[in-house]
Amino acid sequence: MERKIIITADGSTTIHLPEWNEQYHSTHGAIQEAYHVFIKSGLSLFKNKEINILEIGFGTGLNCFITFLELEKYNLKIDYTGVEAYPISTEEVEALNYISELKTEGETSLFKEMHDISWDERHNIRKNFHLTKQQKFFKDIDDKNTFDLIYFDAFGARVQPELWTEEIFKKMYIALKQGGVLVTYSAKGSVRRAMQAVGFMVERLEGPPGKREMLRAIKK
């Protein structure tokens, strides 16, 4: 499927899929969305801990990168697992402008390393940050009571409804530890009901720029 690099409203890049008219991030601002949905509404709940994070849709690596950038702020040790069926190319990685937009030129090599490391192996990226990238479909996830936090960043239900079903959210529920948290940009009623059906306690939160609401689910 054809992929194009585009600029979003906050100046940061994302990848556009013309065939689906879908993007990897919000066109209202890729970086803004990532910080609001996954850091403000997810990571910030954890402080002074060792935590395991699962990202559903590693994609451009933006969520992983900003999580690393926030590591010291929250005094965390993080074991990060990113699942992606279709990794982006080296050329696409080099066309992304997150380093300049985040003003993190000193971490250029780290962002590149996150993409260059081998798949399906655990890597010690930096002090207090381990990364495992798994190349597989979301339906093949079978972890149990492993993760404290899930970044659910799959393509939208409009183009991939099969990723937003009770079957998938049951896998997420099982993969989380008791009290674990799942955050996603989606606020669709059908998504909320699917989460609730498998046992999540679900709350609506203020959405990122361009969206009125988002969802946060907790395994009780």
N, C-alpha and C positions, 0 to 999 in steps of 0.2 A: 504494500500500500504506500502511495506517495506521501512524503512528509516534507513540510516546509517550515523553516525558521521564521517566526514573525515577532514583532515587537508589541508588547501589551501596554496598557494605558499608563502604568507606572514606569515605563522605560525598560523593563526587563523582558527577556526573550521567553518564548515558549515554542512548542512544535505544533503545527496545524496539520490536520489530516483532511485534505479537500474532499475526499470521497465521502467522508462522514460529516463534514462541516463540524468537526470536533477538535478541541485543543487539549494539550496535556495540562494546562492551567487556565485560570480565568483570564479572559481578554481584558478585564478591568484592572489586572495587575498580578502577574505571576508571583512576585516576591511578597506583595501585600497579602495575597490569599494564603500563601504558605505560612507566613508568620501568624496570621489571625487564626486560621483553622487548626494548625498543628502545634504551634508553639504556645500562643496565648491560651487556647482552649484545651490543650492536651499536655504538652511537656511541662508547663508552668505549675501543674498540680503536684509535681514531684520535685522534692528538694532534699539534698543531703542523703542520697540513696544510690544503690546500684540497681539499675533497671534494665529490662529487656524490651526492646521496641521492635514491632513488626510493621513494615510498610507494604501495603498492598498497592503495587505499581511503582517500582523504583524509578522508572522513567528517566528524566533528565538529571536525577541526583540532587535536585534542589532541596527537597525536604531533608534528606540525609545531611547535606552540607550545612544548612542553617541549624540543624540539631547539634552538629559538632560545634558550631560557633557559639551556641548558647550553653555549652557544657559547663564552663567555669561559673557562669552566672548563677546556675542552680546547684552547683557543687555535686555533680552527678558522675557516676561511672556507667557507661552505656554499652550494652551489647546490642547492636543494630542488625536486623535482618531485613533485607529488601528483596521482594519477590517480583520478578519481571519475566514475562514470556518472550518479549521481543525487544532485546536491548538496542539502544540507539548506537549509531556508528561513531567512530573517532572523529570524523569530519563534523558531525552534528554537535558533539561535545565541544569541539573547538570553536563552533559558531555561537555558542551560548555566552551571554555577557554577564553572568552572575558575579563574577569576580570584580569587575569594574563597577557594577551597580551597587554591590554591597561594600565596595571600597575595602576589599580584603586581598589586595595584591600579594601580601605575604603568604597567603594560603593557596596560591595558584597550583603548586605542585600537589597539594593535598586533594584538591578537587579532581585533578587529572588522575591521581592515584586511585581515588574511589571508583573511577570508571575503568582503569587499566587492570586492576587486580583480577585474579582468576575467579571464576564462578564456582559456587558450591564448596567453598573453603572459607574457614574463619580466619580473618586477617587482623593483626594488631596495627591499626592505622596510626594512632598516636596514643599518648598516655591517656588512659581512662576511656578509650573509644575503640571498640572492636566492630568489624563489619563483615557480614556474610551476605553475599548476593546469591540468590537461588533462581536459576532460570527454569521456571516451570509455570504451569497454569494455576490459577488461584484454587480451582476445584481440587487440586492435588495436595493442598496443605493439610497436614494431619497432626500438627503439634497439639499437645495437651498440657494445660496449666503451665504455660511457658512464659507468656508475655504480660508485662505490666501495662503496656500501651500499644494500641494499634492505630496507625495512620491509614485510614481507608480512603485511598486516592485513585480508585479505579475510574475508567472512562464512564461517562454518565449513563443512566438507565435508558435514555432515549436511543443510544446506539448499541449498548451492551446490557440489555435488561437481565440477562442470565447471571450477571455479577452482583445483582442486588436482590437476591432471592432469600427465602428462609434457609435453603440448603447452604448457601454461602455464609450467611450470618450465624448459622449453627456452628460451622467450622470456626468462625471467629470467636464465638462464645466459649467453645471448648479450648481454643488455643490460649485464651486469657486466664490469668490467675484470678482467684476470688478477689473482687474489688477492682479488677482491671478496667481500663477505660478504652473506648473506641471513639475516635473523632472523625468526622467526614464533612465535606462541604455540602453534601446533599441535604435537602430538607423535604423531599417528597413524602407525601403521606403514605404511599405504598412501602417506602423504605422504612419509615418509622414503625409501621405495623409489622413488617417482617422481622425487625429487630425485637419488638415486644413479644412476638409469637414464640421466639426461641428462648426468652427469659430475661432479656435486657431491660433495665430501667432506662428509659430514654427521655432526654430533655432537649427542648429547642433553645438554641442560643442565638444571639445576634450574629448575622452572617458577615462575611468579608465584603469589601466594596463590590457593589453590583448585585449582592444577594441579601434578601431581607433576613433569612434565617439559615442556620446549619444545625446539625444534630450531634449530640454527644450521648453515648450509651455506656452504661456501667454494669458490670457483671456482679450481681448481688448474691 
